[in-house]
Amino acid sequence: MNDVMLENGDIKLDPTGAAVILNEAEAKIQRVLICASAVKGRFIYDRSLGSEYNFETDIKTAEMLINEAAASYDAGYIHVLECGESLVLGIETDDGIIEREVRFYGNL
């Protein structure tokens, strides 16, 4: 499944004004990041989207919450490498584990 690239919470456009399209691996990573950053129950179109992660969550619980949130996306196992003020994930892909920091655009 392909998807459009999001950047700073908006669709990223190329120099011609067309949406930048992600390949399947990049789309999978983006879906995991969205699941991790969205507060479960607050997205009006899909109340099941998101996680219950907050900045006080310990690393073991954070890993469980993030994997639960992304389970429906067949994302494989997601490793929480850092949690607290920043959340860094290790996302399994065909090319190995890709590290990405989760960006939060609102209050947790």
Summary of the structure (lengths in Angstrom):
residues: 108
radius of gyration: 13.8
end to end distance: 29.2
largest distance: 44.2
contacts: 279
relative contact order: 0.17
helix: 27%
strand: 29%
